Amino acid sequence: MKYFLILLLLVTSSLYAQEFSIEYSIDRESISLGEVLKYKILIAGDLKATPTLNIPKLQDFNIISNRKTSKFNTSTGDAVSSVEFIFMLAPLKEGSLEISGFKVEAGGIKYDVETVEIKVGKSKNNNLSEKYSDSLESKNSKN
């Protein structure tokens, strides 16, 4: 009876075990104010249940949009699924900013997604609007 109970526990625990990876990517490491950055988090592997992503309140970025896609692949003979979260982020200020605080929860365990550093420069549009307003002021002062 002891052996049956141990075997049952092993089978049950392997049914709920999850092996997966968490990866992030950004479409570029430096942007200007007024531009939008694409930030992706990919969770892939032997997912028994859909993982959840805890989204923090970002201090230095506005989340312009977000979406989630799920895929299931059996072409290699193994059942592999993936969930990808895609965020379009707009920086709120210049400087070296961090995207942090994202947590993935899978199988009752929380994992921290690595912090990403982004360099944000001056807005390219501000320079154009400053030149445009300067030319308008010079035209108006001549009249």
N, C-alpha and C positions, 0 to 999 in steps of 0.2 A: 504494500500500500504506500509506503514511503517513497519508493521509486516512481510510482505512478504520479504522485503529487509533485515530485521534483520535475519530472518530465513535463507535466502539465504546466508548471510555472515557467519552464524554459520555453515551451512552445508559445505560451501566452505572451511572455516578455518579448520574444522575437517578432511576434505579430505587431506589436506596438512600437518596436524600435524603428527609428528613422535615421537613415544616413542621407545627409544632404549637404550642399554647399551654399554659401551666401557670397555673392559677388556684387560689387557696385561698379558703375562706370559713369563718367561725365563726358560730354562731347567736347569740352575744352577746359583748360586750366586757368585761363584768364579771359575776362570779358570787360565790357564797359557798362557804365550805368545806362539803363534804357534797353539793354540787350537781355535775352532770355537764355538760360542754361538748361540743357537736358540732363537730368540725373536719373539713373536707372538702378534698381536693386533687383537682382535675379536670385531666386531660390530654386535650386534644382536637385533632384535625386529621387530617392525612394520615399516619397511623401505619402504617408498613410492617411493624412488629413490635410486639408488646405491650411497652410501657415497663415498667420495674421501678422500684419505690420502695424506697429504702434507708431504713429506719426507725431513727432513733437511739434510744439509751437516754435517755429523758427524765428529768431530775433532779427537776423540780417537779410532775410529773403521773404518775398511774397510767393506763395504757391499759386501760380497762374492757372494751372490745370494738373490733373493727375488721372491716371487710368491703370487698370490692372488687366493683364492677359494671362491665361492659363493654357498650357499645352500638355499633351500626354503622348508619349512616343513608345512604341513597342518594336520598332524596326530592328533593333539590335538583339531582340530576344528577351531582354530585360524590360520590365515596365519602369519607365522613367518619366516623371512629371516635372513640370517647372511652372513657377509663378513669377511674373515680372511686373514690377511696379515702376511706372514711368512718371516723373514729375517735371514740369516746366517751371523753373524758378527764376524770379527777377530780383536782383540785388537791390537793397534799399540804401546802401551807402558805398563809398569808395574804401579801398584798403584790402588787407588780407583777411578774408572772411572764412568762417568754418560752417560746414553743413554737418551737424552732429545730432545725436539723440535718437536716431531711428533704432527701433528694436524689433526683432523678428521673434515671434513666439510659435514654436512647433513642438508637439509632443509634450506640452506642459512646461517646456524650458524656454527661457528668454535668452536671446543672443543679441549683443550690441553690434550694429553695423559700424565699420570703421569711420572715423572722422575724415572729411575731405576738406582740403584747403583750396580756396579759390581767390585769385587776385582780381580785384575789381578796379578799373581805371575810370577816368573822367568820361562823361557822356560825350559821344561823338556828335550827337544832335545838339547839345548845348552850345558847342562851338559854332555850329551853323546858325543857330538862333541868335547868338550874340552878334555874329557878323551881320546877320540880316537886320537886327534891331539897330546896330550901329549905322548901317547904311540908311535906314529909315530916318534916324535922328539927324543925320547929316543932310538929307534931302529936305526934311522939315525945317531945319535951321536956316536953309538957304531961302526958303519961301517967306 
